[in-house]
Amino acid sequence: MGDRLRLAVGIMGNASSLLLYAAPILTFTRVIRKRSTEEFSCLPYIVALSNCLLYTWYGLPVVSYKWENFPVITINGLGIILELSFIFIYLWFAPTRGKIKAGTITTMVMVIFTVTAIISAFVFHDHHHRKVFVGTIGLVASVAMYAAPLVVVKQVIMTKSVEFMPFYLSFFSFLASVLWLAYGLLSHDLLLASPNLVGLPLGILQLGLYCKYRKRGIIEEEPSKWDLEHNNIQEKPKHMQLSMNEDVNGKI
């Protein structure tokens, strides 16, 4: 019964994580349509890539015992493909400064993953120590992934607008953290459960922020220079008309 429940939760966790990793499709559809990355940040997708790489490696028989964490491999393997696609699209449409920044961070992530994989495979000689080593680094990556959407919190608070805060990314992040927390506890694997203890409150915070500012726009904007000039142009004929009427009446 316990194994069946664990498998069922793992399948639901896979489904929620798939929605989490696929959520940016709406964002990048907009990017492609407008041919601009606008104010969107690439950081959440780079951090998600790091998380997927580490946990795919964590689930493989090199680190885990046989195929005990097969559900972890399947969803994170698919996540790698999706996140790489999003990063490529971002690099294609981003301005030069954005490309350099995103490319640099992505390179750093790949280097860190490569070093982690090499150390875990050749320095440690049993599954337990490999899981502890990779899982600890994966813990940091997971917390960063769940917190990544918070990079736009300052912008949301200042503008009182959630236009550039990806709601579905925050919602499915919350849902995935709940299910993977349950999976980790059922598996008696604290290294899988721990990141979600942080991801859960962060997801609640993001959703609360979205609900607060969802229907609020910029309270008031100062009239632009063009508007003032436009109003002056509309008022000018009235003054001219009054002056003409006074001249005509004076002559009569």
C-alpha positions as CSV (number, residue, x, y, z in Angstrom):
1,M,0.0,0.0,0.0
2,G,2.8,2.4,0.9
3,D,4.6,1.8,-2.4
4,R,1.5,2.3,-4.4
5,L,0.7,5.6,-2.6
6,R,4.3,6.7,-3.1
7,L,4.0,5.8,-6.8
8,A,0.7,7.7,-7.1
9,V,2.1,10.8,-5.5
10,G,5.2,10.5,-7.7
11,I,2.9,10.4,-10.8
12,M,1.0,13.5,-9.6
13,G,4.3,15.2,-8.8
14,N,5.4,14.5,-12.4
15,A,2.2,16.0,-13.7
16,S,2.5,19.1,-11.6
17,S,6.2,19.5,-12.5
18,L,5.4,19.1,-16.2
19,L,2.9,22.0,-15.9
20,L,5.5,24.0,-14.0
21,Y,8.2,23.5,-16.6
22,A,5.7,24.1,-19.5
23,A,4.1,27.2,-17.9
24,P,6.6,29.6,-19.6
25,I,5.3,28.6,-23.0
26,L,2.7,31.4,-22.7
27,T,5.4,33.9,-21.9
28,F,7.7,32.8,-24.7
29,T,4.8,32.8,-27.2
30,R,4.5,36.5,-26.4
31,V,8.2,37.0,-26.7
32,I,8.2,35.4,-30.2
33,R,5.1,37.3,-31.3
34,K,6.6,40.7,-30.2
35,R,10.2,39.7,-31.0
36,S,11.3,41.1,-27.7
37,T,12.0,39.8,-24.2
38,E,10.6,43.1,-22.8
39,E,11.0,43.1,-19.0
40,F,11.0,39.3,-18.5
41,S,13.9,37.8,-16.7
42,C,15.7,34.7,-17.9
43,L,17.0,33.8,-14.4
44,P,14.0,31.6,-13.4
45,Y,14.6,29.3,-16.5
46,I,18.3,29.1,-16.0
47,V,17.8,28.2,-12.3
48,A,15.2,25.6,-13.3
49,L,17.6,24.1,-15.8
50,S,20.2,23.7,-13.0
51,N,17.6,22.0,-10.8
52,C,16.6,19.6,-13.6
53,L,20.2,18.7,-14.4
54,L,21.0,17.9,-10.8
55,Y,17.9,15.9,-10.0
56,T,18.1,13.9,-13.3
57,W,21.6,12.9,-12.2
58,Y,20.4,12.3,-8.6
59,G,17.7,9.9,-9.9
60,L,20.1,7.9,-12.2
61,P,21.5,4.6,-10.9
62,V,24.9,6.2,-10.6
63,V,23.7,8.1,-7.6
64,S,20.5,6.5,-6.5
65,Y,20.1,2.7,-5.8
66,K,19.0,1.1,-9.1
67,W,15.8,2.8,-10.4
68,E,14.3,3.7,-7.0
69,N,13.8,7.3,-8.1
70,F,12.7,6.7,-11.7
71,P,9.8,9.3,-11.5
72,V,12.5,11.9,-10.7
73,I,14.4,11.1,-13.8
74,T,11.5,11.2,-16.2
75,I,10.2,14.7,-15.3
76,N,13.5,16.4,-14.8
77,G,14.8,14.9,-18.1
78,L,11.9,16.5,-19.9
79,G,12.5,19.7,-17.9
80,I,16.0,19.9,-19.3
81,I,14.6,19.9,-22.9
82,L,12.0,22.6,-22.1
83,E,14.3,24.9,-20.1
84,L,17.0,24.7,-22.8
85,S,14.4,25.7,-25.4
86,F,13.2,28.7,-23.4
87,I,16.8,29.9,-22.8
88,F,17.6,29.6,-26.5
89,I,14.5,31.6,-27.4
90,Y,15.5,34.2,-24.8
91,L,19.0,34.5,-26.1
92,W,17.7,34.9,-29.7
93,F,15.4,37.8,-28.9
94,A,17.2,39.5,-26.0
95,P,19.3,42.7,-26.4
96,T,23.1,42.3,-26.4
97,R,23.4,43.0,-22.7
98,G,20.7,40.4,-21.9
99,K,22.4,37.8,-24.1
100,I,25.7,38.3,-22.3
101,K,24.2,38.1,-18.9
102,A,22.0,35.0,-19.6
103,G,24.8,33.3,-21.5
104,T,27.3,33.8,-18.7
105,I,24.9,32.5,-16.0
106,T,24.0,29.5,-18.1
107,T,27.6,28.6,-18.7
108,M,28.3,28.8,-14.9
109,V,25.3,26.5,-14.3
110,M,26.7,23.9,-16.8
111,V,30.2,24.1,-15.3
112,I,28.8,23.6,-11.7
113,F,26.7,20.6,-12.9
114,T,29.7,19.0,-14.7
115,V,32.0,19.4,-11.7
116,T,29.2,17.9,-9.4
117,A,28.7,14.9,-11.6
118,I,32.4,14.2,-11.9
119,I,33.0,14.5,-8.2
120,S,30.0,12.3,-7.3
121,A,31.0,9.6,-9.8
122,F,34.7,9.4,-9.1
123,V,35.3,10.6,-5.6
124,F,32.5,8.9,-3.7
125,H,32.2,5.1,-4.0
126,D,28.8,4.3,-2.5
127,H,25.2,5.4,-3.2
128,H,24.6,7.0,0.2
129,H,27.5,9.5,0.0
130,R,26.7,10.2,-3.6
131,K,23.1,11.0,-2.8
132,V,24.1,13.2,0.1
133,F,26.6,15.2,-2.0
134,V,24.3,15.6,-5.1
135,G,21.2,16.1,-3.0
136,T,22.8,18.9,-0.9
137,I,23.7,20.8,-4.1
138,G,20.3,20.0,-5.5
139,L,18.7,21.4,-2.4
140,V,20.3,24.8,-3.1
141,A,19.3,24.6,-6.7
142,S,15.7,23.8,-5.8
143,V,15.4,26.6,-3.3
144,A,16.8,29.0,-5.9
145,M,14.2,27.6,-8.5
146,Y,11.3,28.2,-6.1
147,A,12.6,31.6,-5.2
148,A,13.5,32.7,-8.7
149,P,10.1,34.3,-9.6
150,L,10.7,36.6,-6.6
151,V,13.1,38.6,-8.8
152,V,10.1,40.6,-10.1
153,V,8.6,41.2,-6.6
154,K,10.2,44.7,-6.3
155,Q,8.8,45.6,-9.7
156,V,5.4,44.3,-8.8
157,I,5.3,46.3,-5.6
158,M,6.6,49.5,-7.2
159,T,4.3,49.4,-10.2
160,K,1.3,47.6,-8.5
161,S,1.1,45.5,-11.6
162,V,1.7,41.7,-12.1
163,E,2.1,42.0,-15.9
164,F,5.6,40.6,-15.8
165,M,5.1,38.2,-12.9
166,P,4.4,34.7,-14.3
167,F,1.4,33.5,-12.4
168,Y,1.4,30.0,-13.7
169,L,5.0,29.6,-12.9
170,S,4.2,30.6,-9.3
171,F,1.1,28.5,-9.0
172,F,2.6,25.2,-10.4
173,S,5.7,25.8,-8.3
174,F,3.5,25.8,-5.2
175,L,1.6,22.7,-6.4
176,A,4.8,20.8,-7.3
177,S,6.4,21.6,-4.0
178,V,3.4,20.2,-2.1
179,L,3.4,16.9,-4.0
180,W,7.2,16.4,-4.0
181,L,7.3,17.2,-0.3
182,A,4.8,14.3,0.2
183,Y,6.8,12.1,-2.2
184,G,10.0,12.7,-0.3
185,L,8.4,12.0,3.1
186,L,6.8,8.8,1.8
187,S,10.2,7.7,0.4
188,H,11.9,8.6,3.7
189,D,14.2,10.8,1.6
190,L,14.8,14.1,3.3
191,L,17.0,15.3,0.5
192,L,14.0,15.2,-1.8
193,A,11.6,16.6,0.8
194,S,13.7,19.4,2.2
195,P,13.7,21.7,-0.8
196,N,10.0,21.7,-0.8
197,L,9.8,22.8,2.8
198,V,11.2,26.1,1.5
199,G,9.4,26.0,-1.8
200,L,6.0,25.7,-0.2
201,P,6.0,29.1,1.8
202,L,7.7,30.8,-1.1
203,G,4.9,29.6,-3.4
204,I,2.3,30.9,-1.0
205,L,4.1,34.3,-0.8
206,Q,4.1,34.6,-4.6
207,L,0.5,33.6,-4.9
208,G,-0.5,36.1,-2.2
209,L,1.4,38.9,-3.9
210,Y,-0.3,38.1,-7.2
211,C,-3.8,38.1,-5.6
212,K,-3.1,41.4,-4.0
213,Y,-2.0,43.2,-7.1
214,R,-4.0,41.3,-9.7
215,K,-6.7,43.8,-10.2
216,R,-4.7,46.9,-9.4
217,G,-3.1,49.1,-12.0
218,I,-1.0,52.2,-11.7
219,I,-3.0,54.4,-9.4
220,E,-2.6,57.6,-11.4
221,E,-0.2,58.9,-14.0
222,E,0.8,62.5,-14.5
223,P,-0.5,64.0,-17.8
224,S,2.1,63.8,-20.5
225,K,3.5,66.7,-22.3
226,W,1.7,65.7,-25.4
227,D,-1.7,65.7,-23.6
228,L,-1.1,69.2,-22.3
229,E,-0.2,70.4,-25.7
230,H,-3.2,68.6,-27.2
231,N,-5.5,70.3,-24.7
232,N,-4.0,73.7,-25.4
233,I,-4.6,73.2,-29.1
234,Q,-8.2,72.3,-28.4
235,E,-8.7,75.4,-26.2
236,K,-7.0,77.8,-28.5
237,P,-9.8,78.0,-31.1
238,K,-12.2,78.9,-28.4
239,H,-10.2,81.9,-27.3
240,M,-9.8,82.9,-30.9
241,Q,-13.5,82.6,-31.5
242,L,-14.3,84.8,-28.5
243,S,-11.8,87.4,-29.7
244,M,-13.4,87.4,-33.1
245,N,-16.9,87.8,-31.7
246,E,-15.7,90.7,-29.6
247,D,-14.2,92.4,-32.6
248,V,-17.4,91.8,-34.7
249,N,-19.6,93.2,-31.9
250,G,-17.3,96.2,-31.5
251,K,-17.6,97.1,-35.1
252,I,-21.4,96.7,-35.1
